[in-house]
Amino acid sequence: MRTIFAIITSAMLASGAAFAADMTPGGAFGNTITITNAKSEVTKLFINEDMSYEATLPDGAVHKGTWAVAADQICFTQTEPAPAADAKPVCGLVQPDKKAGDTWEQGEGEQKITVAITAGR
């Protein structure tokens, strides 16, 4: 499960690239972020204007949480299912150059993922 969470958080950080230059995830609102891992397993990520997110994992499990932006960082905090007591938010740089219609790869080997932002849900 930790590997799946790592893939999702990696993609969420990458999806920070979908966020508008004003440092809010305006480009992600109402769109689908699809994350495909090296095993061709697909995760769907939705980032909402109310500062929540929802990720549907390849096995159908749904993880939910909140996001926040501070300076040039976006941080994701899982709330459902309840994370470990010592879990910390996962943060990364906001990259405003990605938008709906973009697809890119990141990572290598078993950690390689393909991220696509598709208009609509």
C-alpha contacts under 8 A as a table, 3 or more apart, distances in Angstrom:
res1	aa1	res2	aa2	distance
1	M	4	I	5.19
1	M	5	F	6.25
2	R	5	F	5.03
2	R	6	A	6.07
3	T	6	A	4.96
3	T	7	I	6.21
4	I	7	I	5.08
4	I	8	I	6.19
4	I	57	L	7.81
5	F	8	I	5.06
5	F	9	T	6.01
6	A	9	T	5.18
6	A	10	S	5.92
7	I	10	S	5.06
7	I	11	A	6.14
7	I	37	N	7.48
7	I	111	Q	7.43
7	I	113	I	7.55
8	I	11	A	5.06
8	I	12	M	6.00
8	I	35	I	7.45
8	I	43	T	7.45
8	I	55	A	7.81
9	T	12	M	4.81
9	T	13	L	6.07
9	T	76	F	7.69
9	T	90	V	6.70
10	S	13	L	5.18
10	S	14	A	6.20
11	A	14	A	4.79
11	A	15	S	5.83
11	A	35	I	6.54
11	A	113	I	7.79
11	A	115	V	6.71
12	M	15	S	4.80
12	M	16	G	6.33
12	M	45	L	7.83
12	M	76	F	7.79
13	L	16	G	5.07
13	L	17	A	7.53
13	L	74	I	7.27
13	L	91	C	6.86
13	L	92	G	5.40
13	L	93	L	7.07
13	L	94	V	7.44
14	A	17	A	5.54
14	A	18	A	7.87
14	A	95	Q	7.68
14	A	115	V	7.88
15	S	18	A	5.15
15	S	19	F	7.32
15	S	28	A	7.77
15	S	33	I	7.30
15	S	98	K	7.64
15	S	115	V	7.80
16	G	19	F	5.29
16	G	25	P	7.01
16	G	74	I	6.76
16	G	92	G	7.76
16	G	93	L	7.05
16	G	94	V	4.72
16	G	95	Q	5.69
16	G	96	P	7.21
17	A	94	V	5.66
17	A	95	Q	3.79
17	A	96	P	4.84
17	A	97	D	5.77
17	A	98	K	4.77
17	A	99	K	7.40
18	A	25	P	6.53
18	A	26	G	7.80
18	A	27	G	5.30
18	A	28	A	5.71
18	A	95	Q	6.96
18	A	96	P	5.87
18	A	97	D	6.67
18	A	98	K	4.35
18	A	99	K	4.69
18	A	100	A	7.38
18	A	117	I	7.82
19	F	22	D	7.98
19	F	23	M	6.26
19	F	24	T	5.64
19	F	25	P	3.88
19	F	26	G	5.71
19	F	27	G	5.18
19	F	28	A	6.34
19	F	94	V	6.78
19	F	95	Q	6.75
19	F	96	P	5.10
19	F	97	D	7.78
19	F	98	K	7.17
19	F	99	K	7.43
20	A	23	M	5.62
20	A	24	T	5.69
20	A	25	P	5.78
20	A	26	G	5.60
20	A	27	G	5.82
20	A	96	P	5.14
20	A	97	D	7.85
21	A	24	T	7.39
21	A	96	P	5.09
23	M	69	V	6.92
23	M	71	A	7.87
23	M	72	D	6.97
23	M	94	V	6.91
23	M	96	P	7.55
24	T	69	V	7.03
25	P	28	A	5.38
25	P	29	F	6.57
25	P	47	I	7.64
25	P	49	E	7.85
26	G	29	F	5.38
26	G	49	E	7.74
27	G	31	N	7.72
27	G	99	K	5.70
27	G	100	A	6.83
28	A	31	N	5.34
28	A	32	T	7.41
28	A	33	I	7.70
28	A	46	F	7.62
28	A	47	I	6.09
28	A	48	N	7.82
28	A	99	K	7.30
28	A	100	A	7.36
28	A	117	I	7.73
29	F	46	F	7.57
29	F	47	I	5.80
29	F	48	N	5.52
29	F	49	E	6.21
30	G	46	F	7.52
30	G	47	I	7.57
30	G	48	N	7.18
30	G	119	A	7.25
30	G	120	G	5.45
30	G	121	R	6.20
31	N	46	F	6.78
31	N	47	I	7.80
31	N	100	A	7.07
31	N	117	I	6.79
31	N	118	T	5.79
31	N	119	A	4.74
31	N	120	G	4.33
31	N	121	R	5.34
32	T	44	K	6.66
32	T	45	L	6.10
32	T	46	F	5.66
32	T	117	I	5.73
32	T	118	T	5.16
32	T	119	A	6.44
32	T	120	G	6.10
32	T	121	R	5.24
33	I	44	K	5.80
33	I	45	L	4.92
33	I	46	F	6.37
33	I	115	V	6.85
33	I	116	A	5.69
33	I	117	I	4.56
33	I	118	T	6.39
34	T	42	V	6.76
34	T	43	T	5.85
34	T	44	K	4.73
34	T	45	L	6.27
34	T	114	T	7.97
34	T	115	V	5.67
34	T	116	A	5.17
34	T	117	I	6.39
34	T	118	T	7.68
35	I	42	V	5.62
35	I	43	T	5.07
35	I	44	K	6.34
35	I	45	L	7.69
35	I	113	I	6.52
35	I	114	T	5.71
35	I	115	V	4.66
35	I	116	A	6.65
36	T	39	K	7.82
36	T	40	S	5.54
36	T	41	E	5.46
36	T	42	V	4.50
36	T	43	T	6.43
36	T	113	I	5.49
36	T	114	T	5.14
36	T	115	V	6.56
37	N	40	S	5.26
37	N	41	E	5.45
37	N	42	V	6.68
37	N	110	E	7.78
37	N	111	Q	7.25
37	N	112	K	6.18
37	N	113	I	4.43
37	N	114	T	6.52
38	A	41	E	7.39
38	A	109	G	7.24
38	A	110	E	5.55
38	A	111	Q	6.77
38	A	112	K	5.60
38	A	113	I	6.05
39	K	110	E	7.83
41	E	58	P	5.68
42	V	57	L	7.00
42	V	58	P	5.30
43	T	55	A	6.77
43	T	56	T	5.59
43	T	57	L	4.70
43	T	58	P	5.45
44	K	55	A	5.56
44	K	56	T	5.20
44	K	57	L	6.83
45	L	53	Y	7.24
45	L	54	E	5.84
45	L	55	A	4.39
45	L	56	T	6.56
46	F	53	Y	5.57
46	F	54	E	5.28
46	F	55	A	6.36
46	F	121	R	7.96
47	I	51	M	7.46
47	I	52	S	6.30
47	I	53	Y	4.48
47	I	54	E	6.71
48	N	51	M	5.71
48	N	52	S	5.30
48	N	53	Y	5.74
49	E	52	S	7.12
51	M	66	T	5.55
51	M	67	W	5.34
51	M	68	A	6.71
52	S	64	K	7.31
52	S	65	G	5.60
52	S	66	T	4.13
52	S	67	W	5.89
53	Y	64	K	5.68
53	Y	65	G	5.44
53	Y	66	T	5.76
53	Y	67	W	6.97
54	E	62	V	6.84
54	E	63	H	5.77
54	E	64	K	4.48
54	E	65	G	6.68
55	A	62	V	5.62
55	A	63	H	5.17
55	A	64	K	6.36
56	T	60	G	5.81
56	T	61	A	5.77
56	T	62	V	4.51
56	T	63	H	6.49
57	L	60	G	5.23
57	L	61	A	5.30
57	L	62	V	6.19
57	L	63	H	7.69
58	P	61	A	7.37
62	V	80	E	7.95
63	H	78	Q	7.09
63	H	79	T	7.70
63	H	80	E	5.41
63	H	81	P	6.09
64	K	78	Q	5.85
64	K	79	T	5.81
64	K	80	E	4.92
64	K	81	P	7.17
65	G	76	F	7.01
65	G	77	T	5.43
65	G	78	Q	4.15
65	G	79	T	4.56
65	G	80	E	6.32
66	T	76	F	5.83
66	T	77	T	5.29
66	T	78	Q	6.56
66	T	79	T	7.30
67	W	74	I	6.90
67	W	75	C	5.47
67	W	76	F	4.45
67	W	77	T	6.20
68	A	74	I	5.70
68	A	75	C	5.38
68	A	76	F	6.79
69	V	72	D	7.12
69	V	73	Q	5.61
69	V	74	I	4.40
69	V	75	C	6.33
70	A	73	Q	5.35
70	A	74	I	6.53
72	D	93	L	5.67
72	D	94	V	5.59
73	Q	91	C	6.23
73	Q	92	G	5.30
73	Q	93	L	4.62
73	Q	94	V	5.59
74	I	91	C	5.42
74	I	92	G	5.63
74	I	93	L	6.30
74	I	94	V	6.02
75	C	89	P	5.81
75	C	90	V	5.32
75	C	91	C	4.04
75	C	92	G	6.63
76	F	89	P	5.32
76	F	90	V	5.24
76	F	91	C	6.39
77	T	88	K	7.09
77	T	89	P	4.56
77	T	90	V	6.64
78	Q	81	P	7.53
78	Q	82	A	7.23
78	Q	83	P	6.46
78	Q	89	P	7.42
79	T	82	A	5.26
79	T	83	P	6.51
80	E	83	P	7.08
83	P	87	A	6.19
84	A	87	A	5.21
95	Q	98	K	7.10
98	K	102	D	6.23
99	K	102	D	5.75
99	K	117	I	6.60
100	A	116	A	7.92
100	A	117	I	4.74
100	A	118	T	5.14
100	A	119	A	5.34
101	G	116	A	7.18
101	G	117	I	5.61
101	G	118	T	5.50
101	G	119	A	6.86
102	D	116	A	5.82
102	D	117	I	5.65
102	D	118	T	7.64
103	T	114	T	7.06
103	T	115	V	5.56
103	T	116	A	4.18
103	T	117	I	6.48
104	W	114	T	5.71
104	W	115	V	5.44
104	W	116	A	6.58
105	E	112	K	7.00
105	E	113	I	5.66
105	E	114	T	4.37
105	E	115	V	6.17
106	Q	112	K	5.63
106	Q	113	I	5.60
106	Q	114	T	6.60
107	G	111	Q	5.38
107	G	112	K	4.13
107	G	113	I	6.33
108	E	111	Q	5.31
108	E	112	K	4.40
108	E	113	I	7.98
109	G	112	K	5.42
118	T	121	R	7.83
